């Protein structure tokens, strides 16, 4: 049985309930929750975006997803998707056209928000978040860069190598003052941590510091954030996978406080855990993508739709 284990007490966060299996597919990623409560997530290997309705029915929202990975609903209910990054596992390799798109859920029209920077194609958007001004921020894991989209076609690069190595999950604090960035470098000595930056009013970042270090274990992949500014990061392994990553980081959801302390842990038995998202009528249901499964668990604090 999967049970939550609380490392430290926090008044507004109670121990999460046992995660329940919501759906089984192949390699799940990028969960996000629509305004109507439906959960959308990606099935990377089969290149599909899936929908889990509020009635519990699972359906395919989009076939031929262009290797969609990270997803997000914006305040107007449009679906943002990071697409086209090369995805490779033993015996499997898929790739597409690198871009960030926005889908009008009423008409189905897909708009390309970004597919190049300074005349050069993107290498593969991975994950995306949004601030209260509606500006989007996305990572390129293989391209070692973080970008901001101010409007369709208006894109700025806010971080790049050597200042970042393999940027993956990304989140912004509830007050828009801090940007959190996962580094997921599997190489020996690579950064496996969450960085924190001061997010400026113009959307640039300064004052990098290490918020939480997962080394020598597997770093986080994606993460969500709650109303109190705690990060719910999907990290760790149950068994090694041929990299320098150790099993020191247990596989599950690691809840990291704004002060950089792990305050709660929810074990997940399935490799490889990838991402989390809050939903439900009270925003206290956490959805977790891991391996071939989608899990759900009740949390003791409301999350933000970022």
Phi, psi and omega in degrees: 000141179269125180227147180286148176231121182268121178283313182226154180276142173220127191304319186267358179242119175261163179301130181294153177286174179294128178299137178251143179285125181257329180196153178231129180218232178249264180250107186266148182205172165053046182292146173207156185242128181284163178304331180275002179095353177291144180258127176249139178206164184258148172245094195296312185299315180272004176053060178224150168255124185257157178230126172253107184289166179294344176272003180085002181275131179263133180215167177268120176278317181216124169277165177049060188282002182062041179055045177300143181233263181293137180234159178198138170265130178276174184300340178267008177078019177266145185269118175266135181225133170270123189230158164090354179291143177293129179242125184224131172222166179309119179082001183224132172211122178229149178208162182213204179265115183295125180189164170244127184241164176226124183253127172284113187287345177275320184256341184082000181292133180254125180247134177275119179272325181203133173219000179203166175216125182052042175082000180248138180298149172294159181263341179150087176303141187243306183219160189213147173219180186216148175258179185289347176271358180087007178279137181263145177232129180224156182253156169235105183299310181281336182271356179050058180205156174232133184237158173238134176252116179270333179194164179308123179081352179257101189231141177231141175267121184256343176214147179204167176299145006271005182290336173229155184251294179224073183293133185236257181293152183214140179210161178234138182295158182303330180268007179066017185260346182227134172252129178253138184223127175277133167255126185232061181270113184281348184290156178305126180079002181287157179289125176229085192199175171249122175269151173236140179229152168284123179267119183277163181300330180275003178089005174270170182233149178217173170057061177292138170214156178281119181274318178203135184249124179265350183302147002271008180282185178287134180288176172292161172253276175252172180202155173241175183223145180258177186295342179262005176088011176279136177271136177248092191260131177272112187213166171092172180223151170267334176212151184292156186229030175083016176246184177279358179293134178262182178264016180296328175269113181290148183282122179162195179263120180258118181266117186247126182287166175299341177272001178083023177253140174283120185248349179200154178217132177244107181293144173231130186277348187264127168271144358251126178294138189235319188197169180219159176202144178267146177201201183088163183301326180255009181059028180248013173258123179261126176259137187230123173265132183205119179058238180265006190241157168242123179251161170222146182210143177279134178250165183265008180213149181282141177265173176253148180278065181235000000 
